[in-house]
Structure formats: C-alpha cells, structure tokens
Amino acid sequence: MIKLRTEFKTLIFFVVYYIVAILAEKSAPSGPCTPGAGFFLFLLSIPLGIILALIFLFKYYKSENKEYINSFYIILAIWATIFLFGYYND
C-alpha cells in the first residue's frame, strides 16, 4: 500500500471533489428555481471543509506533526482561491 502524506491526501480529495461537482453541474445543470447536483455538492463542501480543517487543527495540537497544519493551510488556500476566483470573475 502506498503511504501518502496528509497534504497530498487533502489536495487529491479536494481536486477530485470539485471535479465531480463540476461534472455533476454539467450533467444536471441548475435552473432558476431548481438547484442542480453541482450546487448541492458545492454547498456540502463548505461544512466539509470546516470539519476537516478543525480535525487537522486538533490532530496538530495533539501530535505536533507539521503534516496536519500544512493540510489546514491547504484547505485555507483552496477556499481563498475559490473566493478570489468568484470575486474577480464578475
């Protein structure tokens, strides 16, 4: 079994998750009154990101392993990128 660091697992998870969300939005697009599957997956990613960030912070303070704080920073960077992309896209 391949042993991956938590930073890579976090990055791979979010990349795959957002690719699935984009594909779900393309296959079942949102309408004006009916949100599609991609919209629901994006909304689900907000609490998922918060929960994962809190878990990584807890693990970091419990073990002092830098992998967990780096994973926390990766989650923050992903959300900052999404916010900036959405802000400057308009």
NORVENUR-V838279 format. One line per field, one symbol per residue. ss: DSSP state (h for helix, s for strand, l for the rest). Layout:
ss->???
//
This chain:
ss->lllllhhhhhhhhhhhhhhhhhhhhhhlllllllllhhhhhhhhhhhhhhhhhhhhhhhhhhhllhhhhhhhhhhhhhhhhhhhhhhhhl
//
